[in-house]
């Protein structure tokens, strides 16, 4: 495995490749069908290349650890608003989550319901396509109308369209105060009802989750605003159970799906919040679940039992989208890890891959149906 330290190194390696390449940054997200090929490690492309706190913009190479970016921002009282998750403990991997990996997988945490996803904060990208060409798209401001929006295209492409080398991100100021309202002992349907009431209120909830049988509702902002909104929301939700306030709640447990860390197989399921309780009720024995995004995101874990049957059932939902995030390699090789695309979307995806990776060498098969 060649040590790559520059964008030109990446371009030369891709251009000269004679077989498949398994693109790797921090190596923390072993999701998708197993990829057989030479490892293309971009972790050596590391470092913040530009940071303008006044412009709320940071530019970093793709291999830059997220922890390094967050530390740089924290020194200026700023943060990554989309709250990227860290799945190392869930997946049993090691290494550092990287800037490129976050964007390539559109890794977005609990704050997505308020602030948006990773893709909404990506301003610009530089990447190498499957022919070894260096491509730049986007810039350092949100208002950008320069041609096709390849920035959004790269978000969630899992390294199958190009190898990211640099990403520009919009950042936001940190908050002065955070509190969480907790309603214990809620069943899924009760939890969704409470979360929907909170999210439908004017009190700017930045996190709404059901975890370990309790509803968590996060409020952030200036201390006086948080106090006012918390009191008002407690009053609004008084018919949904005993609402207590807790400043010690660790939202990283929701972000990183902590209750499922010991599961043998884990799925990330997107549904309408109103459908969440029915999905959970239909899970086979041996499965556990938690909900984020007000019930729109369900994490499902299973230990023992037939994971293949559970996977087929989850992907067979009428109005849902299920991704196998963790499972035995044999299962990942045998099933469609990502939700199968509708025929029209699948045709567009195939055409895009043919355009950006004509030789089919970048993470081949990782997202295959």
N, C-alpha and C positions, 0 to 999 in steps of 0.2 A: 504494500500500500504506500503510494507516494505521498510525502508530506506537502500539502498545498498551502501556500502562504499569500497568494495574490490572485486577483481575478484572472490575470493572464495565465497563471498556472492552471486554473480551472478550465479556461477556454482551450488551452493546448491539450490538456488531458482528454477532454470530451471529443475534440476534433480528431485526436489520434486513437480513440478507443476502437477496438475491433470486436467488442462484445458488450454484453449488458453491464450497466453500472448501477450499484446500489448507493444512492446518495445518502450521506450521513452527516449530521452536524454534531449535536451533543450525544446522540445515540439514546435519547430518553424515551422515544415514542416508537416502540416496536409494534406498530399497528398496520393492518393490511395483510394481504397475502405475502408469504415469505418471498423475498427477492433474491434470486441467485445471480451473482455477478461480482465483478471487482468493486471493492468499496471505494467510493469517491468521498473522501473525508474533507469537509470544508471548515472544520473547527479551527484550523490555523488562520482563517480569515477573521481576525478578532480585533475589536477595538472601536471605541466611539470616535467617529471622524469629524463630527460637527455637533455642537450643542448650543442652541440659542434659547435660553430660558425665557427671554422677553418675547420671543416669537412662538413659544410653546412647541418647539421642534427639536427633535434629536435624530441624528443619522448615525447608524452603526453598521459595521460589517456583519455578514450573516452568521458568522460563528461566535459572535459576542454573547457571552452568557447573559441571560435575562437578569440574573442577580447583580451583575456589574452595571447594567443599564438602570436598574431600580435604585442602586446605591448612588449613582451619579445624579439621578433625578431627586432623590431624597435630600441630597445636600443643598438643593435649591427649593426644597419644599414643594416638589412636584411628583407626579406618579403616572404610571400606565393605567389609564382609566378602565380599560377592558379586562383587567385582572386575569392575566393568563394563568391557566392551570399548570400544575406540576404533577405529572403522573408517574414519577419514578417509583414511589412506594406502591402504587396500585399495580403497575406493570412489572415490578421487580427489576427495574433497570437501574443503571448508575450513570454518572455523568452530569453535565449541566444543560438545562434547557436553554436553547439559543434563540437569538433574534430571528434568524431565518426559519427555524423550526416552528416558532410561534405563528409566523405569517403563513408558511406553507401549509399548516394544519388549521389555520384560523382558530387558534386556541383562545377561547373566551370564557370568562368565569361568571360568577353570580351577578356582577354589575351590568351584564349585557342588557337586562331588562330596562335599565335606565340610560346607560351611556352608549350602548351599542357594542358591536363585536370587534374583534381585532381588525377585520377588513375595513371597518369604518374609520380607523385611525391610521391606516397605511397611506402615506402621501406619495411615496415614490419607491421604485425598486430598480435594481440593476441585477441582471441574471444572464446566464449562459444557456442558450437553447441547445437542442440535441445535435446540431451541426457544428457547435463550437463558436457560434456568433455571440458577441457581447451585445446585449440589448438594454437600453435604459428607457424607462417610462415613468411619467409622473414627475413630481418635483418636491418642493418643501412647503407648499401652501395647500389649503383645502380646495381653493378655486382653481381648477386645472382643466383645461379643455383641449389639451394637445393630443389629438388623435384618439385611438382606441384605448380604453381603460384596461391596460394589461395588469395594472396593480391589483385590481379586484380579481382578475382572472387567475393570478398566481396564488391568491389567498384560498386555501383549501384544495390546492392542486396536488399536494403531497409529493412534490418533486417530480411529477410525471410530465410537466411541460417545460421545465427549465430548472437550472441550479441557481438559486438565489445567492448573490454575492454581497449585496448591500440593501438595506431597507431604511427609508425615512419614515418617522412616526410623529404624529401629533400627540402631545402630552397635555395633561391638565394639572392645575394646582392641587395639592393635597388638601385634606379637610381638617378643620380644627377639632371636631368632636364626632364620635361614633357611638351609637347605642343600638341595642337589639331588643325588640319586644318578643317575648316567648309565650307560646300557648302550648302547654304540655298535654299529652294524652289525646291527640287528635287522630282519628282514622283518616285515610286518604281523601275521602269525599268531604269530610269536615275541614280538612286542611286546605283543600282547593277553594272551598267556599270562603274561608278566612283570608287566604292570600288574595283571592279575586277582589274581595271587599277592600283590602288594604291598597292594592294596586289601582283600583278604580277611584280611590280618594285623591284629594289634592295635596297629600302630605309627602310626596316625593320619596317613595320607598326605593332604596337602592339594592335591596336583596330580599327575596322571598323564597324560602325553602322549607321543605318538610324532611326532617332528619331525626332518626332515633325516636320516631313517634311524636315529635314536637314541631310546631310551626315556629320558624325564625323570620322576623321582619326587621330589616336593617334600615336605620336612618342616619344620614351623614350631613355635615354642614357646620355652620357656626353654632356654638354651644347654645345660645338663646333660641335659635331656630329649632335645633334638635329637641330641646326641652319642650317647646310649645307643640311641635308636631307629634312628639311621643305621647304627651298627655291627651291631645285631641284624638290620636289613633287608638289609644287605650279605651277612650270613651266610645268611639265608633264601633270597636270590636267587642264590646262587653257581652254581647249575646253569643259570641263564638267561644267562650270559655274564660278561664282566669288568665288575664293578660298581665304578665310581669315584665319588668325592665331589667336588663342585664348588660353591664359594660364589659364583661369578661368573655363573651362568646367569641370563639375563634372561627371566623368565616373561611379560613383555609381548609377546615374539615369539609365544608360544602364544596368549595372550589376543587379540591383534589379527591372528592368522593371517598373520604377516609373510612366510613363504615364498611366499605367493600374491599378494603386492602387485602384481606385474606381469601377472597373468593377465587375459585379456579377459572371462572369465565365471567366477563363483565361486558355489558352492552350499554351504549349511550343512545337513548331513544327520544326522539323529538315528536311531540304530538300536540294537539290542541289541549290546553289545560283541562277542559271539561272532560276529555277522554282519558286523562291520566288514571283516575281511580279504577276505571274498567280494565285498563291494561294491567294494573297491579293486581287486581282481583283474579285475573285470568292466568297469572304466573303459576307454574307448577311448583310442587313441593321442593324445598331446598333453595328457593330463590328469596332474596331480600331486595328491597328497593328503597330509594330515597328520591326526592323531587327537588328540582331547582327551577328558576325562571317562572315562579308562580304556578308550577305544575306542568309547564311546557317542555321541561327536560326531565326525563326519568333515567336514573342510573340503576341498572339491574345487575345483581351479582348472583352467581350460582356455584355451589360447591356440591359435587356429586351429581348424580342424575344424568340425563341425556342432554348435554349442552347443544348438540346438533338439532334436536327436536325443538328446544327452546328458541334457538336461532331462527329456525324456519317459521315458528309461530310469530315471533316478533316481526320478522320481515314480511309476514303475510297480513299485517294490519292494513285495514282499508285506508286509513288516513294517518299514517305515521312513517317515521324514518328511523331505522335501527342500524347501528354500527357496532360490530363486534370489536371492542377495544382490547380485550384480553382473552386468550384461549389457547389450548394446546396447538402446537404448530400443525399437527395433522388436521385439526378442525379448520384452522385458518387457510390451509392449502386446499381444502375440499369445498368450502362454501364461498359465497359472495360476501366478503367481509362488510362491504358498504352496501347500502340499500340499492337494489337494481334500479337503473334509471328507466324512465318511460322511453319508448322507442324514439321519439323525436329528439329528446335530450341526449340519448345515447348516440344518435347519429351525429349531433353537434360535437359531442365529446370526442368521438372518433376522428372527426375532421380536424378538430383543434390539435389533437395529439399528432396527427399526420403532418400538420403544418409546422408545429414547434419542435417535434422530435421525429423527423421522417424515417430515421433508422430504428426507432422503437427501442432505444437503449437506456432511457432514463427511468429507473424504478419499474421495469417492465412487469406487467401483471399485478402490481401492488393493488390497483383499484379495479381489477378485472371482475366482471360479473360471473 
